[in-house]
Amino acid sequence: MGAVEQDNEETESDREIEVKHRKINWFWPLGMAATGVAGVLLLALRGCWHRRMSWPVRAQGRTYQVCLGCGVKRLFDEKRFCSYGPFRNELNELIEWERTHTPELNSGQHPQRNAS
């Protein structure tokens, strides 16, 4: 009888270990899925980070840079060799922005420099 009871205890402990092992196996794929979903949401909400900008391009009397990832444009100051102003898809919008903000730029304030 002692051997049968010992076998039952072993099988119960094996079952407990098996159940724990099954639970642990779910954590890894679930964590990976959650991380992937969070990354996709961040990319969808934030969009392009504008990390890769082209060399300055000159057109219509203005100098600007183009994001190589999404194609958005940003004004560029050749004297200070830095970009400034907002990101826009149309060059005409940037020219209009610069025209409306020229008094601010000429009054000694430095152009707005956002991280790019």
N, C-alpha and C positions, 0 to 999 in steps of 0.2 A: 504494500500500500504506500509506503514512503516514497518509492520510486515514481509512482503515478502522480502523487501530489507535487513532487519536484518537477516533473514534466509539465504539469499544468501551470506552475509558477513561471517556468521558463517561457512557455508559449505566451502567457499573459504579458510578461516583460518584453518579449519580442514584439508583440502587438503594440504595446505602448511606444516602443522605440520606432516602430513602423509608422504609427500615426503621427508622432512628432516629426519624423523625417518627411512625411507628406506635407505637413504644415510648413516646414522650413522651405521645401521646394517651391511653394507658392510665393514666398516673399521675394525671391530674386526676379522672376518674370514680372511680377506686379510692380516692383520698384523700377525696373527698366521701362515698362510701359508708362508709368507716371512721369518719369524723367523725359521720355520722348515727347509725351503730350505737352509737358511744360515748355520744352524747347520750341515746339511748333507754335504754341500760343505766343511765346515771346517774339518769335520771328514774325508772326502774323500781325501782332499788335504794334511792334516797333518798326518793322520793315527793314530797309537797307540802312546800314550804319555809316555809309559814305566814307569808308576807310581808304579806298583806292581811288584817288583823284588823278586826273590827267595833268599833264604839264599845262601851263597857262596858254590859252588860245585867244587870239585877237580877232574881233569881228565887230563891225558897226561902231568903231571907235572905242570899244570897251574891251577889257581883258577879263576873262573868266576861266574857271576850271569846270570840267565835266566829271561826274562820278562814273567810273567804269563799270560799276555794278548795276545802276538803275538809270543812268543818263541824265540825272538832275544837274542843274548848273548853279554856280556860285561865283560872285564877283571876285576879282583878284587885284590886289594893289601891287603894281610892279616896283614901286619905290621901297616899300616895306617888305616885299616878297612874302605876302601872306593873303589868305582869302578872308573875305568879310561879307557881312550881310546874310540874308536868308537864302535858303535853297529853293529854287524855282525850276519848273520845267521849261518855261519860255524865257528867252533872252529879253524880250520886250518888257516882261514883268520886272526883271532885274533892273533894266534901264529906268523904268518908272520909279522903282523903289529908290534907286540911287539919286534920281532927280529930286524926289521929295525929301530925301535925307541929306542932301548936299550941304545945307547950312550947318547941320550938326557936325558933319565931317570936317568942314573948313574952320569951325570955331575952335579948333585945337583938340577936340576929343578924338580919341583913337577909334577907328572903325570897330564895329562889333566883331569879336572873334569867338565863335562857338567852336567847341571841340569837333574836329572832323576826322 
